[in-house]
């Protein structure tokens, strides 16, 4: 088990799988940045929910924290929000679009949400959104439901689980190595909640 290889650097707690979304949502009520390693590896240019770094978009400085302390990249780089598909029209002006599962469309953020999701709102009041359904990613959908219930904020920042210049993490060992190279607060490795010692 990969965790045993890092036993001198991390502590972990095994959760009931049903507890994982609630635990993650609870942590992210604050300025807490988590690594999210779940299920099968993804393919493509974006992290769409299985190899992700997630955070609460309500904090204006969260993108600076992620860029500087975690991704190790330029400060101006924006972050994309992930939102339940059925709630997306409430937060974003989608026009004729009904979904954006692969984070490919940039749309305006509705004025009433621009302050609420400042960490995921570009300077021009747009966001490159990802929409999620129960069918496309049940665990991420449940996390978004729990987070919305706790905070009233219907989306999370979602960026790829890697640092600048490196590929997205593939294995549990990759995830642990990346976690320890950054200032992420916690790592959800399947149903294990991992923290630094």
N, CA and C atoms as an extended XYZ file, in Angstrom:
591
Properties=species:S:1:pos:R:3:atomname:S:1:resname:S:1:resid:I:1 pbc="F F F"
N         0.848       -1.195        0.000 N   UNK     1
C         0.000        0.000        0.000 CA  UNK     1
C         0.886        1.249        0.000 C   UNK     1
N         0.549        2.193       -0.873 N   UNK     2
C         1.369        3.398       -1.026 CA  UNK     2
C         1.500        4.172        0.284 C   UNK     2
N         0.440        4.195        1.081 N   UNK     3
C         0.483        4.961        2.330 CA  UNK     3
C         1.596        4.471        3.248 C   UNK     3
N         1.809        3.174        3.291 N   UNK     4
C         2.854        2.627        4.167 CA  UNK     4
C         4.237        3.154        3.790 C   UNK     4
N         4.438        3.410        2.501 N   UNK     5
C         5.730        3.928        2.041 CA  UNK     5
C         6.001        5.342        2.535 C   UNK     5
N         4.943        6.030        2.908 N   UNK     6
C         5.088        7.423        3.369 CA  UNK     6
C         4.714        7.566        4.845 C   UNK     6
N         4.755        6.454        5.576 N   UNK     7
C         4.274        6.443        6.965 CA  UNK     7
C         5.049        7.374        7.881 C   UNK     7
N         6.265        7.741        7.493 N   UNK     8
C         7.046        8.662        8.321 CA  UNK     8
C         6.715       10.126        8.041 C   UNK     8
N         5.867       10.372        7.023 N   UNK     9
C         5.541       11.755        6.646 CA  UNK     9
C         4.057       12.093        6.717 C   UNK     9
N         3.194       11.076        6.666 N   UNK    10
C         1.752       11.325        6.668 CA  UNK    10
C         1.030       10.441        7.682 C   UNK    10
N        -0.123       10.932        8.102 N   UNK    11
C        -1.048       10.142        8.922 CA  UNK    11
C        -2.329       10.000        8.120 C   UNK    11
N        -3.077        8.933        8.347 N   UNK    12
C        -4.304        8.745        7.593 CA  UNK    12
C        -5.371        8.088        8.441 C   UNK    12
N        -6.582        8.326        7.980 N   UNK    13
C        -7.752        7.751        8.651 CA  UNK    13
C        -8.658        7.177        7.573 C   UNK    13
N        -9.060        5.928        7.738 N   UNK    14
C        -9.964        5.321        6.763 CA  UNK    14
C       -11.394        5.704        7.095 C   UNK    14
N       -12.096        6.214        6.095 N   UNK    15
C       -13.488        6.626        6.266 CA  UNK    15
C       -14.403        5.602        5.621 C   UNK    15
N       -15.628        5.552        6.093 N   UNK    16
C       -16.656        4.835        5.358 CA  UNK    16
C       -16.819        5.578        4.024 C   UNK    16
N       -16.868        4.876        2.892 N   UNK    17
C       -16.974        5.580        1.608 CA  UNK    17
C       -18.104        6.606        1.555 C   UNK    17
N       -19.199        6.325        2.253 N   UNK    18
C       -20.337        7.255        2.254 CA  UNK    18
C       -20.017        8.559        2.988 C   UNK    18
N       -18.984        8.547        3.852 N   UNK    19
C       -18.625        9.738        4.629 CA  UNK    19
C       -17.698       10.691        3.873 C   UNK    19
N       -17.069       10.196        2.789 N   UNK    20
C       -16.027       10.970        2.111 CA  UNK    20
C       -16.533       12.330        1.618 C   UNK    20
N       -17.656       12.411        0.890 N   UNK    21
C       -18.093       13.724        0.408 CA  UNK    21
C       -18.389       14.714        1.537 C   UNK    21
N       -19.053       14.255        2.594 N   UNK    22
C       -19.396       15.148        3.703 CA  UNK    22
C       -18.132       15.639        4.410 C   UNK    22
N       -17.196       14.746        4.619 N   UNK    23
C       -15.944       15.120        5.294 CA  UNK    23
C       -15.188       16.172        4.473 C   UNK    23
N       -15.092       15.955        3.162 N   UNK    24
C       -14.399       16.907        2.288 CA  UNK    24
C       -15.131       18.244        2.254 C   UNK    24
N       -16.452       18.208        2.141 N   UNK    25
C       -17.237       19.448        2.106 CA  UNK    25
C       -17.075       20.229        3.403 C   UNK    25
N       -17.054       19.525        4.527 N   UNK    26
C       -16.891       20.173        5.829 CA  UNK    26
C       -15.546       20.885        5.914 C   UNK    26
N       -14.478       20.212        5.487 N   UNK    27
C       -13.154       20.824        5.514 CA  UNK    27
C       -13.095       22.062        4.625 C   UNK    27
N       -13.742       21.995        3.464 N   UNK    28
C       -13.645       23.101        2.509 CA  UNK    28
C       -14.554       24.283        2.823 C   UNK    28
N       -15.247       24.242        3.951 N   UNK    29
C       -15.962       25.451        4.376 CA  UNK    29
C       -14.962       26.570        4.663 C   UNK    29
N       -13.745       26.184        5.037 N   UNK    30
C       -12.676       27.143        5.345 CA  UNK    30
C       -11.722       27.247        4.154 C   UNK    30
N       -10.609       27.960        4.345 N   UNK    31
C        -9.592       28.108        3.293 CA  UNK    31
C        -8.751       26.839        3.238 C   UNK    31
N        -9.382       25.739        2.963 N   UNK    32
C        -8.733       24.429        2.971 CA  UNK    32
C        -8.654       23.917        1.538 C   UNK    32
N        -7.461       23.581        1.088 N   UNK    33
C        -7.259       23.064       -0.266 CA  UNK    33
C        -6.998       21.569       -0.163 C   UNK    33
N        -7.760       20.788       -0.925 N   UNK    34
C        -7.614       19.335       -0.827 CA  UNK    34
C        -7.196       18.715       -2.155 C   UNK    34
N        -6.436       17.626       -2.040 N   UNK    35
C        -6.175       16.769       -3.184 CA  UNK    35
C        -7.280       15.724       -3.233 C   UNK    35
N        -7.786       15.453       -4.420 N   UNK    36
C        -8.938       14.556       -4.606 CA  UNK    36
C        -8.537       13.481       -5.621 C   UNK    36
N        -8.247       12.293       -5.115 N   UNK    37
C        -7.788       11.173       -5.943 CA  UNK    37
C        -8.827       10.068       -5.811 C   UNK    37
N        -9.623        9.878       -6.876 N   UNK    38
C       -10.740        8.939       -6.801 CA  UNK    38
C       -10.871        8.164       -8.108 C   UNK    38
N       -11.161        6.894       -7.998 N   UNK    39
C       -11.528        6.102       -9.172 CA  UNK    39
C       -10.452        6.020      -10.247 C   UNK    39
N       -10.924        5.933      -11.479 N   UNK    40
C       -10.041        5.697      -12.618 CA  UNK    40
C        -9.349        6.970      -13.086 C   UNK    40
N        -8.200        6.791      -13.703 N   UNK    41
C        -7.446        7.892      -14.286 CA  UNK    41
C        -8.262        8.549      -15.393 C   UNK    41
N        -8.117        9.852      -15.524 N   UNK    42
C        -8.811       10.593      -16.578 CA  UNK    42
C        -7.894       10.778      -17.777 C   UNK    42
N        -8.502       11.068      -18.914 N   UNK    43
C        -7.734       11.324      -20.125 CA  UNK    43
C        -8.162       12.673      -20.687 C   UNK    43
N        -7.202       13.497      -21.035 N   UNK    44
C        -7.531       14.791      -21.628 CA  UNK    44
C        -6.774       15.916      -20.975 C   UNK    44
N        -7.005       17.144      -21.431 N   UNK    45
C        -6.224       18.288      -20.962 CA  UNK    45
C        -6.683       18.863      -19.625 C   UNK    45
N        -7.798       18.435      -19.121 N   UNK    46
C        -8.350       19.007      -17.896 CA  UNK    46
C        -8.595       17.929      -16.844 C   UNK    46
N        -8.557       18.347      -15.586 N   UNK    47
C        -8.991       17.469      -14.494 CA  UNK    47
C       -10.499       17.606      -14.399 C   UNK    47
N       -11.206       16.521      -14.516 N   UNK    48
C       -12.663       16.628      -14.479 CA  UNK    48
C       -13.282       15.860      -13.304 C   UNK    48
N       -12.494       15.684      -12.229 N   UNK    49
C       -13.113       15.197      -11.008 CA  UNK    49
C       -12.559       13.946      -10.376 C   UNK    49
N       -11.585       13.289      -10.999 N   UNK    50
C       -10.974       12.111      -10.376 CA  UNK    50
C        -9.535       12.349       -9.943 C   UNK    50
N        -8.876       13.312      -10.547 N   UNK    51
C        -7.499       13.697      -10.196 CA  UNK    51
C        -7.490       15.223      -10.101 C   UNK    51
N        -8.012       15.724       -9.002 N   UNK    52
C        -8.270       17.159       -8.886 CA  UNK    52
C        -7.707       17.757       -7.607 C   UNK    52
N        -7.472       19.049       -7.657 N   UNK    53
C        -7.246       19.866       -6.470 CA  UNK    53
C        -8.495       20.733       -6.340 C   UNK    53
N        -9.129       20.677       -5.176 N   UNK    54
C       -10.415       21.340       -4.960 CA  UNK    54
C       -10.317       22.351       -3.824 C   UNK    54
N       -11.122       23.417       -3.933 N   UNK    55
C       -11.141       24.437       -2.885 CA  UNK    55
C       -12.424       25.250       -2.975 C   UNK    55
N       -12.683       25.989       -1.919 N   UNK    56
C       -13.857       26.855       -1.807 CA  UNK    56
C       -13.605       28.133       -2.600 C   UNK    56
N       -14.454       28.475       -3.568 N   UNK    57
C       -14.218       29.666       -4.394 CA  UNK    57
C       -14.630       30.982       -3.748 C   UNK    57
N       -15.160       30.953       -2.530 N   UNK    58
C       -15.656       32.208       -1.942 CA  UNK    58
C       -14.534       33.130       -1.494 C   UNK    58
N       -13.332       32.584       -1.285 N   UNK    59
C       -12.226       33.399       -0.790 CA  UNK    59
C       -11.488       34.044       -1.964 C   UNK    59
N       -11.430       35.375       -2.001 N   UNK    60
C       -10.773       36.053       -3.131 CA  UNK    60
C        -9.312       35.664       -3.292 C   UNK    60
N        -8.637       35.329       -2.188 N   UNK    61
C        -7.207       35.022       -2.265 CA  UNK    61
C        -6.911       33.538       -2.484 C   UNK    61
N        -7.950       32.723       -2.653 N   UNK    62
C        -7.702       31.278       -2.760 CA  UNK    62
C        -6.905       30.953       -4.020 C   UNK    62
N        -7.132       31.701       -5.101 N   UNK    63
C        -6.374       31.410       -6.314 CA  UNK    63
C        -4.899       31.753       -6.138 C   UNK    63
N        -4.596       32.790       -5.347 N   UNK    64
C        -3.188       33.110       -5.067 CA  UNK    64
C        -2.547       32.004       -4.233 C   UNK    64
N        -3.296       31.503       -3.255 N   UNK    65
C        -2.798       30.410       -2.408 CA  UNK    65
C        -2.487       29.182       -3.269 C   UNK    65
N        -3.418       28.827       -4.165 N   UNK    66
C        -3.214       27.627       -4.988 CA  UNK    66
C        -2.069       27.836       -5.975 C   UNK    66
N        -2.026       28.995       -6.624 N   UNK    67
C        -0.951       29.246       -7.597 CA  UNK    67
C         0.419       29.248       -6.934 C   UNK    67
N         0.529       29.918       -5.806 N   UNK    68
C         1.834       30.111       -5.168 CA  UNK    68
C         2.280       28.890       -4.374 C   UNK    68
N         1.403       28.378       -3.522 N   UNK    69
C         1.819       27.351       -2.572 CA  UNK    69
C         1.614       25.919       -3.061 C   UNK    69
N         0.803       25.771       -4.117 N   UNK    70
C         0.475       24.409       -4.544 CA  UNK    70
C         0.886       24.152       -5.991 C   UNK    70
N         0.393       24.949       -6.915 N   UNK    71
C         0.706       24.705       -8.325 CA  UNK    71
C         2.086       25.228       -8.724 C   UNK    71
N         2.627       26.165       -7.961 N   UNK    72
C         3.936       26.767       -8.268 CA  UNK    72
C         3.948       27.367       -9.672 C   UNK    72
N         2.972       28.240       -9.931 N   UNK    73
C         2.886       28.858      -11.249 CA  UNK    73
C         2.519       30.333      -11.108 C   UNK    73
N         2.403       31.011      -12.245 N   UNK    74
C         2.184       32.462      -12.236 CA  UNK    74
C         0.900       32.842      -11.502 C   UNK    74
N         0.953       33.993      -10.819 N   UNK    75
C        -0.172       34.454       -9.994 CA  UNK    75
C        -1.426       34.772      -10.807 C   UNK    75
N        -1.255       35.171      -12.063 N   UNK    76
C        -2.427       35.601      -12.834 CA  UNK    76
C        -3.297       34.439      -13.296 C   UNK    76
N        -2.802       33.215      -13.183 N   UNK    77
C        -3.554       32.072      -13.719 CA  UNK    77
C        -4.885       31.892      -12.989 C   UNK    77
N        -5.996       31.850      -13.724 N   UNK    78
C        -7.315       31.672      -13.085 CA  UNK    78
C        -7.649       30.199      -12.870 C   UNK    78
N        -8.712       29.965      -12.122 N   UNK    79
C        -9.172       28.605      -11.862 CA  UNK    79
C       -10.627       28.453      -12.261 C   UNK    79
N       -10.957       27.228      -12.620 N   UNK    80
C       -12.302       26.941      -13.118 CA  UNK    80
C       -13.195       26.378      -12.018 C   UNK    80
N       -14.485       26.712      -12.073 N   UNK    81
C       -15.425       26.115      -11.116 CA  UNK    81
C       -16.099       24.866      -11.681 C   UNK    81
N       -16.368       23.923      -10.787 N   UNK    82
C       -17.174       22.756      -11.123 CA  UNK    82
C       -18.505       22.921      -10.408 C   UNK    82
N       -19.597       22.613      -11.115 N   UNK    83
C       -20.946       22.879      -10.606 CA  UNK    83
C       -21.877       21.758      -11.060 C   UNK    83
N       -22.866       21.456      -10.255 N   UNK    84
C       -23.890       20.495      -10.680 CA  UNK    84
C       -24.619       21.051      -11.901 C   UNK    84
N       -24.804       20.216      -12.894 N   UNK    85
C       -25.372       20.688      -14.161 CA  UNK    85
C       -26.705       21.407      -13.984 C   UNK    85
N       -27.570       20.872      -13.126 N   UNK    86
C       -28.893       21.481      -12.992 CA  UNK    86
C       -28.858       22.834      -12.269 C   UNK    86
N       -27.747       23.113      -11.552 N   UNK    87
C       -27.620       24.405      -10.878 CA  UNK    87
C       -26.825       25.425      -11.693 C   UNK    87
N       -26.158       24.956      -12.738 N   UNK    88
C       -25.294       25.847      -13.521 CA  UNK    88
C       -26.020       27.094      -14.044 C   UNK    88
N       -27.264       26.985      -14.567 N   UNK    89
C       -27.920       28.186      -15.087 CA  UNK    89
C       -28.229       29.232      -14.007 C   UNK    89
N       -28.294       28.802      -12.754 N   UNK    90
C       -28.532       29.739      -11.648 CA  UNK    90
C       -27.304       30.625      -11.400 C   UNK    90
N       -26.118       30.075      -11.662 N   UNK    91
C       -24.862       30.757      -11.346 CA  UNK    91
C       -24.239       31.415      -12.571 C   UNK    91
N       -24.423       30.807      -13.737 N   UNK    92
C       -23.750       31.247      -14.960 CA  UNK    92
C       -24.748       31.523      -16.078 C   UNK    92
N       -24.387       32.440      -16.959 N   UNK    93
C       -25.203       32.730      -18.139 CA  UNK    93
C       -24.757       31.789      -19.247 C   UNK    93
N       -25.495       30.708      -19.426 N   UNK    94
C       -25.072       29.640      -20.326 CA  UNK    94
C       -25.478       29.863      -21.774 C   UNK    94
N       -26.363       30.814      -22.029 N   UNK    95
C       -26.851       30.983      -23.393 CA  UNK    95
C       -27.599       29.744      -23.827 C   UNK    95
N       -27.231       29.209      -24.990 N   UNK    96
C       -27.917       28.012      -25.507 CA  UNK    96
C       -27.307       26.716      -24.983 C   UNK    96
N       -26.220       26.819      -24.247 N   UNK    97
C       -25.567       25.606      -23.737 CA  UNK    97
C       -26.358       25.030      -22.558 C   UNK    97
N       -26.321       23.730      -22.426 N   UNK    98
C       -26.968       23.085      -21.279 CA  UNK    98
C       -25.952       22.368      -20.402 C   UNK    98
N       -24.744       22.123      -20.945 N   UNK    99
C       -23.721       21.434      -20.155 CA  UNK    99
C       -22.321       21.785      -20.667 C   UNK    99
N       -21.340       21.539      -19.818 N   UNK   100
C       -19.928       21.736      -20.169 CA  UNK   100
C       -19.102       20.735      -19.362 C   UNK   100
N       -19.239       19.444      -19.677 N   UNK   101
C       -18.623       18.408      -18.835 CA  UNK   101
C       -17.096       18.365      -18.887 C   UNK   101
N       -16.513       18.959      -19.930 N   UNK   102
C       -15.057       18.862      -20.080 CA  UNK   102
C       -14.349       20.204      -19.896 C   UNK   102
N       -15.036       21.159      -19.263 N   UNK   103
C       -14.404       22.429      -18.921 CA  UNK   103
C       -13.903       23.156      -20.173 C   UNK   103
N       -14.746       23.194      -21.201 N   UNK   104
C       -14.310       23.771      -22.472 CA  UNK   104
C       -14.953       25.117      -22.809 C   UNK   104
N       -15.978       25.514      -22.076 N   UNK   105
C       -16.673       26.762      -22.411 CA  UNK   105
C       -16.460       27.827      -21.345 C   UNK   105
N       -16.230       29.046      -21.798 N   UNK   106
C       -16.137       30.196      -20.896 CA  UNK   106
C       -17.452       30.951      -20.984 C   UNK   106
N       -18.059       31.194      -19.830 N   UNK   107
C       -19.373       31.855      -19.793 CA  UNK   107
C       -19.371       32.952      -18.724 C   UNK   107
N       -20.248       33.946      -18.851 N   UNK   108
C       -20.344       34.986      -17.824 CA  UNK   108
C       -20.896       34.431      -16.512 C   UNK   108
N       -20.362       34.950      -15.414 N   UNK   109
C       -20.896       34.639      -14.084 CA  UNK   109
C       -22.016       35.642      -13.810 C   UNK   109
N       -23.155       35.161      -13.349 N   UNK   110
C       -24.263       36.070      -13.062 CA  UNK   110
C       -23.841       37.076      -11.985 C   UNK   110
N       -24.286       38.328      -12.113 N   UNK   111
C       -23.840       39.378      -11.179 CA  UNK   111
C       -24.001       39.010       -9.712 C   UNK   111
N       -25.091       38.319       -9.370 N   UNK   112
C       -25.346       37.990       -7.960 CA  UNK   112
C       -24.373       36.943       -7.413 C   UNK   112
N       -23.605       36.271       -8.299 N   UNK   113
C       -22.636       35.273       -7.845 CA  UNK   113
C       -21.184       35.726       -7.979 C   UNK   113
N       -20.953       36.873       -8.589 N   UNK   114
C       -19.571       37.303       -8.815 CA  UNK   114
C       -18.807       37.502       -7.510 C   UNK   114
N       -19.470       38.019       -6.486 N   UNK   115
C       -18.811       38.182       -5.181 CA  UNK   115
C       -18.710       36.846       -4.446 C   UNK   115
N       -19.708       35.994       -4.653 N   UNK   116
C       -19.759       34.731       -3.904 CA  UNK   116
C       -18.707       33.724       -4.345 C   UNK   116
N       -18.272       33.802       -5.621 N   UNK   117
C       -17.294       32.830       -6.123 CA  UNK   117
C       -16.072       33.564       -6.704 C   UNK   117
N       -15.597       34.553       -5.966 N   UNK   118
C       -14.502       35.384       -6.472 CA  UNK   118
C       -13.271       34.574       -6.863 C   UNK   118
N       -12.996       33.495       -6.143 N   UNK   119
C       -11.816       32.680       -6.431 CA  UNK   119
C       -11.883       31.952       -7.756 C   UNK   119
N       -13.088       31.829       -8.341 N   UNK   120
C       -13.256       31.134       -9.617 CA  UNK   120
C       -13.807       32.059      -10.699 C   UNK   120
N       -13.762       33.355      -10.433 N   UNK   121
C       -14.309       34.345      -11.359 CA  UNK   121
C       -13.143       35.127      -11.972 C   UNK   121
N       -13.014       35.094      -13.282 N   UNK   122
C       -11.936       35.820      -13.958 CA  UNK   122
C       -12.148       37.324      -13.803 C   UNK   122
N       -11.131       38.104      -14.133 N   UNK   123
C       -11.234       39.569      -14.007 CA  UNK   123
C       -12.336       40.151      -14.887 C   UNK   123
N       -12.687       39.437      -15.951 N   UNK   124
C       -13.767       39.916      -16.831 CA  UNK   124
C       -15.123       39.325      -16.444 C   UNK   124
N       -15.223       38.781      -15.219 N   UNK   125
C       -16.475       38.220      -14.691 CA  UNK   125
C       -16.980       37.027      -15.494 C   UNK   125
N       -16.039       36.219      -15.987 N   UNK   126
C       -16.399       34.968      -16.656 CA  UNK   126
C       -15.726       33.808      -15.927 C   UNK   126
N       -16.163       32.597      -16.265 N   UNK   127
C       -15.540       31.379      -15.742 CA  UNK   127
C       -15.566       30.308      -16.820 C   UNK   127
N       -14.534       29.476      -16.830 N   UNK   128
C       -14.527       28.305      -17.707 CA  UNK   128
C       -15.074       27.152      -16.879 C   UNK   128
N       -16.319       26.831      -17.096 N   UNK   129
C       -17.024       25.948      -16.165 CA  UNK   129
C       -16.959       24.470      -16.559 C   UNK   129
N       -17.112       23.644      -15.530 N   UNK   130
C       -17.326       22.207      -15.710 CA  UNK   130
C       -18.639       21.859      -15.044 C   UNK   130
N       -19.501       21.178      -15.769 N   UNK   131
C       -20.767       20.722      -15.185 CA  UNK   131
C       -20.690       19.222      -14.913 C   UNK   131
N       -21.327       18.819      -13.826 N   UNK   132
C       -21.294       17.419      -13.375 CA  UNK   132
C       -22.716       16.945      -13.134 C   UNK   132
N       -22.952       15.682      -13.447 N   UNK   133
C       -24.242       15.050      -13.137 CA  UNK   133
C       -23.996       13.821      -12.274 C   UNK   133
N       -25.048       13.326      -11.703 N   UNK   134
C       -24.995       12.087      -10.915 CA  UNK   134
C       -24.476       10.937      -11.776 C   UNK   134
N       -24.838       10.945      -13.058 N   UNK   135
C       -24.427        9.864      -13.956 CA  UNK   135
C       -22.949        9.985      -14.324 C   UNK   135
N       -22.479       11.217      -14.539 N   UNK   136
C       -21.100       11.387      -15.014 CA  UNK   136
C       -20.072       11.165      -13.912 C   UNK   136
N       -20.369       11.571      -12.693 N   UNK   137
C       -19.428       11.395      -11.582 CA  UNK   137
C       -20.207       11.440      -10.264 C   UNK   137
N       -20.737       10.299       -9.837 N   UNK   138
C       -21.599       10.271       -8.649 CA  UNK   138
C       -20.933       10.817       -7.385 C   UNK   138
N       -19.657       10.515       -7.176 N   UNK   139
C       -18.982       10.956       -5.958 CA  UNK   139
C       -18.777       12.465       -5.948 C   UNK   139
N       -18.336       13.022       -7.069 N   UNK   140
C       -18.150       14.471       -7.153 CA  UNK   140
C       -19.493       15.192       -7.052 C   UNK   140
N       -20.522       14.617       -7.645 N   UNK   141
C       -21.862       15.207       -7.548 CA  UNK   141
C       -22.323       15.251       -6.093 C   UNK   141
N       -22.061       14.175       -5.362 N   UNK   142
C       -22.442       14.137       -3.943 CA  UNK   142
C       -21.632       15.160       -3.141 C   UNK   142
N       -20.352       15.293       -3.450 N   UNK   143
C       -19.532       16.304       -2.780 CA  UNK   143
C       -20.096       17.699       -3.032 C   UNK   143
N       -20.478       17.994       -4.260 N   UNK   144
C       -21.053       19.309       -4.579 CA  UNK   144
C       -22.381       19.526       -3.854 C   UNK   144
N       -23.200       18.484       -3.766 N   UNK   145
C       -24.474       18.602       -3.026 CA  UNK   145
C       -24.214       18.925       -1.564 C   UNK   145
N       -23.274       18.198       -0.965 N   UNK   146
C       -22.953       18.414        0.456 CA  UNK   146
C       -22.377       19.811        0.669 C   UNK   146
N       -21.483       20.234       -0.215 N   UNK   147
C       -20.850       21.541       -0.080 CA  UNK   147
C       -21.888       22.661       -0.226 C   UNK   147
N       -22.780       22.513       -1.177 N   UNK   148
C       -23.841       23.518       -1.393 CA  UNK   148
C       -24.742       23.606       -0.168 C   UNK   148
N       -25.062       22.444        0.394 N   UNK   149
C       -25.921       22.406        1.580 CA  UNK   149
C       -25.256       23.109        2.768 C   UNK   149
N       -23.954       22.915        2.928 N   UNK   150
C       -23.237       23.501        4.061 CA  UNK   150
C       -22.959       24.989        3.898 C   UNK   150
N       -22.710       25.421        2.658 N   UNK   151
C       -22.215       26.783        2.445 CA  UNK   151
C       -23.149       27.697        1.666 C   UNK   151
N       -24.076       27.129        0.923 N   UNK   152
C       -24.901       27.946        0.027 CA  UNK   152
C       -24.168       28.318       -1.253 C   UNK   152
N       -22.947       27.819       -1.425 N   UNK   153
C       -22.157       28.081       -2.633 CA  UNK   153
C       -22.215       26.826       -3.498 C   UNK   153
N       -22.762       26.918       -4.718 N   UNK   154
C       -23.024       25.707       -5.498 CA  UNK   154
C       -21.876       25.225       -6.372 C   UNK   154
N       -20.667       25.722       -6.144 N   UNK   155
C       -19.554       25.220       -6.958 CA  UNK   155
C       -18.258       25.200       -6.155 C   UNK   155
N       -17.282       24.498       -6.697 N   UNK   156
C       -15.946       24.389       -6.112 CA  UNK   156
C       -14.919       24.754       -7.172 C   UNK   156
N       -13.774       25.258       -6.761 N   UNK   157
C       -12.644       25.364       -7.679 CA  UNK   157
C       -12.165       23.949       -7.960 C   UNK   157
N       -11.913       23.654       -9.235 N   UNK   158
C       -11.383       22.360       -9.643 CA  UNK   158
C       -10.210       22.591      -10.584 C   UNK   158
N        -9.027       22.198      -10.168 N   UNK   159
C        -7.855       22.263      -11.031 CA  UNK   159
C        -7.128       20.932      -10.983 C   UNK   159
N        -6.301       20.688      -11.978 N   UNK   160
C        -5.664       19.379      -12.098 CA  UNK   160
C        -4.704       19.111      -10.947 C   UNK   160
N        -4.644       17.860      -10.550 N   UNK   161
C        -3.808       17.407       -9.437 CA  UNK   161
C        -2.373       17.223       -9.948 C   UNK   161
N        -1.651       18.320       -9.984 N   UNK   162
C        -0.242       18.311      -10.367 CA  UNK   162
C         0.344       19.676      -10.033 C   UNK   162
N         1.654       19.784      -10.161 N   UNK   163
C         2.311       21.085      -10.048 CA  UNK   163
C         2.793       21.464      -11.441 C   UNK   163
N         3.132       22.739      -11.630 N   UNK   164
C         3.560       23.227      -12.940 CA  UNK   164
C         4.717       22.387      -13.469 C   UNK   164
N         4.610       21.993      -14.740 N   UNK   165
C         5.683       21.246      -15.377 CA  UNK   165
C         5.620       19.755      -15.188 C   UNK   165
N         4.645       19.261      -14.408 N   UNK   166
C         4.520       17.823      -14.188 CA  UNK   166
C         3.169       17.329      -14.685 C   UNK   166
N         3.085       16.045      -15.089 N   UNK   167
C         1.790       15.512      -15.528 CA  UNK   167
C         0.830       15.353      -14.356 C   UNK   167
N        -0.430       15.219      -14.672 N   UNK   168
C        -1.439       14.955      -13.645 CA  UNK   168
C        -1.098       13.621      -12.972 C   UNK   168
N        -1.271       13.561      -11.668 N   UNK   169
C        -0.931       12.341      -10.930 CA  UNK   169
C        -1.727       11.155      -11.461 C   UNK   169
N        -1.083       10.011      -11.477 N   UNK   170
C        -1.722        8.797      -11.992 CA  UNK   170
C        -1.991        7.799      -10.873 C   UNK   170
N        -0.973        7.503      -10.080 N   UNK   171
C        -1.067        6.457       -9.060 CA  UNK   171
C        -1.194        7.054       -7.658 C   UNK   171
N        -1.579        6.242       -6.675 N   UNK   172
C        -1.582        6.726       -5.292 CA  UNK   172
C        -0.223        7.268       -4.856 C   UNK   172
N         0.858        6.610       -5.281 N   UNK   173
C         2.202        7.091       -4.923 CA  UNK   173
C         2.450        8.474       -5.526 C   UNK   173
N         2.007        8.680       -6.776 N   UNK   174
C         2.124       10.012       -7.403 CA  UNK   174
C         1.383       11.057       -6.573 C   UNK   174
N         0.171       10.698       -6.154 N   UNK   175
C        -0.659       11.639       -5.393 CA  UNK   175
C         0.010       12.018       -4.079 C   UNK   175
N         0.560       11.039       -3.400 N   UNK   176
C         1.225       11.297       -2.117 CA  UNK   176
C         2.478       12.146       -2.312 C   UNK   176
N         3.246       11.853       -3.348 N   UNK   177
C         4.453       12.622       -3.633 CA  UNK   177
C         4.110       14.076       -3.939 C   UNK   177
N         3.093       14.292       -4.773 N   UNK   178
C         2.666       15.648       -5.124 CA  UNK   178
C         2.136       16.372       -3.888 C   UNK   178
N         1.329       15.705       -3.104 N   UNK   179
C         0.780       16.279       -1.876 CA  UNK   179
C         1.891       16.797       -0.972 C   UNK   179
N         2.938       16.006       -0.816 N   UNK   180
C         4.021       16.367        0.093 CA  UNK   180
C         4.928       17.468       -0.457 C   UNK   180
N         4.888       17.688       -1.771 N   UNK   181
C         5.688       18.760       -2.388 CA  UNK   181
C         4.980       20.111       -2.339 C   UNK   181
N         3.755       20.120       -1.890 N   UNK   182
C         2.939       21.332       -1.928 CA  UNK   182
C         2.443       21.674       -0.518 C   UNK   182
N         1.633       22.728       -0.449 N   UNK   183
C         1.008       23.090        0.822 CA  UNK   183
C        -0.485       22.795        0.820 C   UNK   183
N        -0.878       21.740        0.090 N   UNK   184
C        -2.260       21.265        0.197 CA  UNK   184
C        -2.526       20.899        1.645 C   UNK   184
N        -3.741       21.116        2.093 N   UNK   185
C        -4.062       20.842        3.502 CA  UNK   185
C        -4.334       19.373        3.774 C   UNK   185
N        -5.069       18.731        2.869 N   UNK   186
C        -5.432       17.323        3.057 CA  UNK   186
C        -5.493       16.635        1.703 C   UNK   186
N        -5.433       15.326        1.744 N   UNK   187
C        -5.558       14.505        0.542 CA  UNK   187
C        -6.612       13.438        0.803 C   UNK   187
N        -7.580       13.346       -0.104 N   UNK   188
C        -8.539       12.247       -0.070 CA  UNK   188
C        -8.083       11.232       -1.112 C   UNK   188
N        -7.517       10.143       -0.627 N   UNK   189
C        -6.984        9.077       -1.465 CA  UNK   189
C        -7.976        7.921       -1.386 C   UNK   189
N        -8.901        7.886       -2.332 N   UNK   190
C       -10.025        6.961       -2.192 CA  UNK   190
C       -10.789        7.342       -0.936 C   UNK   190
N       -10.990        6.378       -0.036 N   UNK   191
C       -11.703        6.716        1.214 CA  UNK   191
C       -10.757        6.904        2.386 C   UNK   191
N        -9.478        7.207        2.085 N   UNK   192
C        -8.522        7.555        3.141 CA  UNK   192
C        -8.331        9.070        3.179 C   UNK   192
N        -8.449        9.652        4.361 N   UNK   193
C        -8.170       11.066        4.569 CA  UNK   193
C        -6.744       11.166        5.077 C   UNK   193
N        -5.887       11.806        4.283 N   UNK   194
C        -4.447       11.859        4.564 CA  UNK   194
C        -4.046       13.268        4.953 C   UNK   194
N        -3.222       13.376        5.982 N   UNK   195
C        -2.692       14.656        6.432 CA  UNK   195
C        -1.207       14.491        6.714 C   UNK   195
N        -0.490       15.613        6.732 N   UNK   196
C         0.926       15.561        7.092 CA  UNK   196
C         1.086       15.314        8.585 C   UNK   196
N         2.181       14.685        8.959 N   UNK   197
C         2.483       14.489       10.378 CA  UNK   197
C         3.051       15.798       10.921 C   UNK   197
